[in-house]
Amino acid sequence: MKMDNSLGKILSPLESDVLSVIWPSKKMKVREVYSVLKPKRKVALSSVAVILDRLYEKSIVDREIQTCRGGLRYLYFPKKDRKEFEKSVVESTVNALIERFGKTAINYFNERFPGGK
């Protein structure tokens, strides 16, 4: 189940799939994300939990703690909508290229995109 090709170059395939599930739904429990992914992709509930934790550590998603009968659980949600996320990836990539290659990168962008827009 490849939900989103464009994110596959930035994130792992499962990270990309999990984000694709969370973005339209906004806030979701691990089990809810798992329920959406399971019919389309062979994945374990524990793998979804680990991926959501990784996305949290990367500051791509945030989480709230909820109290429930069994104790505590996390409710995950994206820190940025899809467009904001994509823009931040492009921005950090371009900045890294300019920092590493300086004028060569700037000249390339000017040649590739003459006239600004």
C-alpha positions in Angstrom: 0.0 0.0 0.0 1.9 3.0 -1.2 -0.3 5.8 -0.1 1.9 8.7 -1.1 4.9 8.6 -3.5 6.1 12.1 -2.9 6.8 11.5 0.8 8.7 8.3 0.1 11.9 10.1 -0.6 11.8 11.9 2.8 10.2 9.4 5.1 10.1 5.6 5.3 7.2 4.0 3.5 5.4 3.2 6.7 6.0 6.8 8.1 4.6 8.1 4.8 1.5 5.9 5.0 0.9 6.8 8.7 1.1 10.5 7.9 -1.2 10.1 5.0 -3.8 8.6 7.3 -3.4 11.2 10.1 -3.5 14.3 7.9 -7.1 14.2 6.9 -8.3 12.9 10.2 -6.4 15.3 12.4 -6.2 13.5 15.8 -6.0 9.7 16.0 -5.2 6.9 18.5 -2.6 4.3 17.5 -5.3 1.7 17.1 -7.3 4.0 14.8 -4.3 4.5 12.5 -3.7 0.8 12.6 -7.3 0.0 11.7 -7.0 2.2 8.5 -3.7 0.7 7.5 -4.3 -3.0 8.3 -6.7 -3.8 5.4 -4.3 -2.2 2.8 -0.9 -3.1 4.2 0.6 -5.9 6.3 1.5 -4.1 9.5 1.5 -4.8 13.2 -0.1 -2.6 15.8 3.3 -2.3 17.6 4.9 -1.1 14.3 2.4 1.7 14.0 3.0 2.7 17.6 6.8 2.8 17.0 6.4 4.8 13.8 4.1 7.3 15.5 6.7 7.7 18.3 9.5 8.2 15.7 7.4 10.9 13.9 6.9 12.5 17.3 10.7 12.4 18.0 11.2 14.0 14.6 8.7 16.8 15.5 6.4 15.9 12.6 3.5 14.9 14.8 2.6 15.9 18.4 0.6 14.0 21.0 -1.8 14.4 23.9 -2.1 12.0 26.8 -5.6 10.8 27.5 -6.7 8.9 30.5 -8.8 5.8 29.8 -10.0 2.7 31.7 -6.7 0.8 31.0 -4.5 3.7 32.0 -3.0 6.3 29.6 -2.9 6.5 25.8 -1.6 8.9 23.3 -3.7 10.8 20.8 -1.5 11.8 17.8 -1.9 14.7 15.4 0.2 16.4 12.8 2.2 19.5 13.8 1.7 21.0 10.3 -0.8 20.3 7.5 0.5 18.6 4.4 1.3 21.8 2.5 3.2 23.3 5.4 5.1 20.1 5.9 6.1 19.9 2.3 7.1 23.6 2.3 9.3 23.1 5.4 11.0 20.1 3.7 11.7 22.1 0.6 13.0 25.0 2.6 15.3 23.0 4.8 16.6 21.1 1.7 17.3 24.3 -0.3 18.9 25.9 2.8 21.2 22.8 3.2 22.2 23.0 -0.4 23.0 26.7 -0.2 25.0 26.2 3.0 27.0 23.3 1.5 27.5 24.6 -2.1 27.0 28.4 -1.7 27.1 30.3 -5.0 27.0 27.2 -7.1 23.6 26.3 -5.7 22.3 29.8 -6.0 23.5 30.1 -9.6 21.8 26.8 -10.4 18.5 28.0 -8.9 18.7 31.2 -10.9 19.4 29.3 -14.1 16.7 26.7 -13.4 14.1 29.3 -12.4 14.8 32.5 -14.2 12.6 35.5 -13.4 11.6 34.4 -9.9 8.4 32.5 -10.2 
